[in-house]
Amino acid sequence: MSRHRLIQVFCLVAATLCLAGAVRLTEPINRQRDELQLTYNPDTGHAIPADIALAQAALGSFRGLAVDFLWQRAKQMKQDGQYREANQLSRWICNLQPRFEGVWVFHAWNMAYNISVATHTPEERWDWVNKGVRLLRGEAIDANPNSVVLQKELAWIFFHKFGGMSDDMHWYYRRRLASEWQAVLGSTEGRTAEQIIQRMQDLVDAPDSPEVLFRHEDAARVAEKITSLGYELDGSLLRELGRIWMFAGSIDAEFYGFNIEQVSQMIDLRIYQVMRDKENHAGLAKVAAFLRKRVLLDQYNMDPAEMLRLMEKFGPMDWRHPAAHSAYWAQQGIQAAGRLRDDSRVDQINTDRLVILSMQQLFDTGRISYDPVSGRLSLLPDTRFFDAYEKALGFASDRAIGTDRGDRTLANYQGGHENFLLKATMYQYLYGDEQEARAIYEQARGLYGNDDDYDDRKYQVTLTEHVRRELGELGDLFATRSQFIDMLLRRAFLEGLTKSQPDIFNKFLQLANEAHRSYQAKQVETPQAGQARQRMEDFPEMVVTVYMTIMQDPALPLLTKGRIWRATDPRLLYRVYEPLQEALYRQIRQETEAGRSSFDPQRLFPRPPGIEQKQTDQSPSVSPEFGETPGTIQRQ
Amino acid sequence: MLTKSIFKWLISWLLLLTVSLGGSWLLALQGLEGIGQIVMVVGLVAAYLMFTAGTFAQCQSRWVLWGVVYLGIGVTTGAIGYSFNISNASTAALASLATGIFLRAICVFRAYETLPQWRWSAVGLITTVDIVGFCWRCLVIGYISTGYALGGVWAMVLAFLVGLRLIRFVLAPGRPLLGIARTLVDEAVRMRIALVFIVVIMLLVPVMPYLNDPRELLKYRIGAFLSWSMWVTAIALSLMTIFLACGTICSEMRDRQIYLTLSKPVGRWQYLMGKWVGIMLLNMLLLAVAGGGVYTFSRMMQQMRENDPADRSAILDEVLVARVSILPSMPDGMTLEDMIARRFRNIRDQRPDRTPQKWTENQIVEARTRELNAWHTVGRNGRQTYVFHGLSEAKETANTVQLRLKTAANIRPDSQKVYFNMRVNGKPYPVNELVIDVVHTLPIDTHLIDDRGQLEIVISNDFEGSGGPLDQETDISFTPDEGFQLLYRYGGFGPNLARSMVVLWFQLGFLAIVGLVAGTCLGFPVASLLTLVIYIAAVTSGYLDESISAYAAVYGEDKMLWDQLMGYPKSLWMNIKDMKLWEAAKVLIRLAGELITALVPSFSHYNPIPLVADGRVVEPSLVGKAALMIGVVWTGVIGFVGQFIFRQRELASVTA
């Protein structure tokens, strides 16, 4: 064998050995990459959709050029104020580099924050904000299920864009979100915390597939009836059912003189007929639970079990509220961070903070009252989330201890906590639970009153004085002012009417009216659209809303409601009698069946005198006269 | 007579049919519908094949044979489709029907083998009937987009075929130039690469309307469709033109067909011109077909469900329309010239000793810029008035006109937003916050236009010291021209689209002549590459200009032409003097880039696509300029030079 041949053979053998070695090493290296989370593992997440994978493969090394071109076009068109392709271009750019989190975040942010504010109708703005949300919640998180940053950004959009007031059309976003989620999950109004959580439990327990659903005879029968009308068992059917439930349950529809047949252009009356049949009710509930579960999983990328866990942890959050969504996605981010091997690069503190802030927002505005007919939306304090805030703070503090910036973070948390406690003191005081308010005030005093760094003179005053000071610091912001008015009205009804004390009633009503008038007067000084949209509803409407909310509150004893009813001005009763009658009578029936009380509905909530005359007037519009002037009740 | 063999065959056939159908039915009764379906499909196909084979064995008439095949395919695919349909497998049913249509079209094609002059007509006619039925079926069972898209594809194909016949008819007279043009048209249909681009257009234009996310606002969907469909048309036709123009001459030279042609009484200029005319007629037909498709589908999209009433209104006022933009005038009859004169007067009054006798052109340009900027700036607690004239027609024909604004702030707020109050003809107009450096479009109701057709817009920046979030301490300015203009309806969408197609046609004419000339002196790969490079440079000329300008700074860029030209040596010298050699090299590179871009026409200056997609008018003046500059000057010069080169070229030499 010649020398050259020998060298060739040697090289061939060496190459073969190297190749064999490389093959042997490939498997452990890949395993290690997976374990160290250095690469994306399709087994633990969603694979790229076939069309996207095909496009990527077809473009090959030209993918970078294609992405560059699309970026250039997107940027140029944005500069020129052309947004027709922005959504499509964003999706293409993201889908060509689906594991690059920053790109998803940039485009979602761009649509939700930059493009949206360049448009000038609420519908169009909502459309862009929603596109940003959909991009993150759908494809982005699908492609990167373990990404903390994506979930945190999504939570932030819900918290800040929907829940905050930086955008002057935030009120419209909240209304649309409430409408969308009321159609999907229904309303929580008039339900206890246990009932709300139970309803989510029903969703978790609902069948996963139509085959399992059809094993229930009544569900199969209803499903067959509905599908024979040309519907599929999907999201559009759920939204149709949801719309009908919304309109059927609308209180304002009564005010406007609508009935369900009159809104037939907006709903499918054939489905309505199926829903009206009492025989179908049990089956319909199962079908609706199944549809809700599928829609949450398939369209919203949300897991009902996780939603339930969150509600069990923090309280009966209303999914029509943006803070419920921000809490959900921030919590998902925290869980994703927990799965990460190296979480040093993750912005965990801000993710934790988002959960705390969401709870605070729910405390401030978590009690929703939404009516689809008039579009009326009230976001009022929900004191049930006081404990939720404390819990969220506790979890976040535990995680912050021992981290690099733990001390600074804890100090920040404490600052926020103190402010929260002081505000909670005021809310509890104004909502009538003075004892609870005092306890919170004492808690704040105990925790922060002796801290040298703080101005603890605020802890040297009485509870009443403290609340007065806090009220004085209320700004002219829409949300705080409307909460303030809501509190005063509640106090007027609960203390004034319950105890038949017209002085107290008139005092609080007067205060509320003045607060409303001064706010509205400031809003019309400058004819500016942003402010115009922050105008409150008229004062009489606010009075009616608060009255309705109180009278529908299942936690308020029937006797108390009866006392309020007796003391209420007949003009207000004319407005609320029809819509409230069913809810009140239902509560009486439930309590009688449960053996807790036994009232005669006619005696407890008598028909207002002269209502027949009022009804024959058939005035469909809301009467403007009530509540304009305080001092309208007489001792009875 | 029914012979024994035929009888046997018939019995076997019936048996097969009965077994497959009966078996399928029995399986379905047992709940095994899927397997039953497969058994039935296999049985029917086998029965059909058996029937066809039997017919072929017994019958010699080609019409009968193909008739049986045709009917057999129809019945079999129809039966399979029907069975899928009753099993709610609509997609499979449609696939079966589509397969049937395709196979039947082949049958007709084969049947007419002996009558080639009627072949395509027969295929077209019969397949049209099939396709119409298929589309109708799609619409009935809810496959709306499939039905319309397929119908659109077929309609465009038919229009193309009819147009092709028309072109052949027009080119029928026996003149050399027309003959060459006609040969080219035939060649284009035969040439696969050209056919690929034609098919791309005919497939994509009807399908595109249904590719957009249906949750998207309809105005965006229509705008995107217009933009992408026209881009696809323009690019596909440009590529087709390049490859066809280069390919036709190069292949004739390579295959020596050109000897035959030019040995006849045909001048070389006639040869080149004939090729060019052929390509131009083909392009005209394809642009007409594609334009018809774009028009029809955008009108169909207009009927789709909109997201909200504002969306519907925007389609009619901002997208499917031809809008013109106008700039504001100053109030009280003031003009910019008056302002400049006043400015010079003030300078003269304040510093008479240092004021020149005559203002230079550069000083006048600078003064104009300053005055324009000052007028477009609303100072703190100040106000400015802008008047738009000539809106009487818009008042009658449209619901809204659109005010386009691009704002800037001298003290940039943290929120990146500015506020102002606006009055339109004396009435307050609510304006939300405006993000700076972004174009905003505000719709203004046409009923606010006064009887003289005027809109007076007063903008006041009076939020300083207002307290709260609206307190702002900045001047607000608008970018002159594009940052403060009014758009209003000028004409309809159809004529606008037609004008844009005409502009594209001129561009294709230029590419055709470049390709032909390149083909006369270069081989196909080099010729097509060269033409492609010229095309890319022409299309991206706007982007290239911008990039080159940003690449290296040169003195005198905003000055008059002569100063601009002198800026290069000056910049070069200054950089060399300061030993900034790389900067000096960049100046040279920029100069080279400028020269190259000057050697190709700027398609981006005559690009009608963004205008149509944005609902902006493609003005007749733009069509005229495109015709003159691209159609006459560039095409004419290249054609003349090319003809000169071609005439000098020795195509064949006598060798010993």
Interface residues (C-beta under 8 A of the other chain):
Chain A: K78 Q79 D80 G81 Q82 Y83 R84 E85 N87 Q88 N114 V117 A118 H120 T121 E123 E124 D127 S166 D168 M169 D476 T526 P527 Q528 A529 G530 A532
Chain B: N212 D213 E216 L217 K219 Y220 R221 G223 A224 S227 N307 D308 A310 D311 R404 K406 S415 K417 Y419 N421 P428 P430 V431 N432 E433 V435 V438 V439 H440 T441 L442 P443 S466 G468 L470 P610 A613 D614
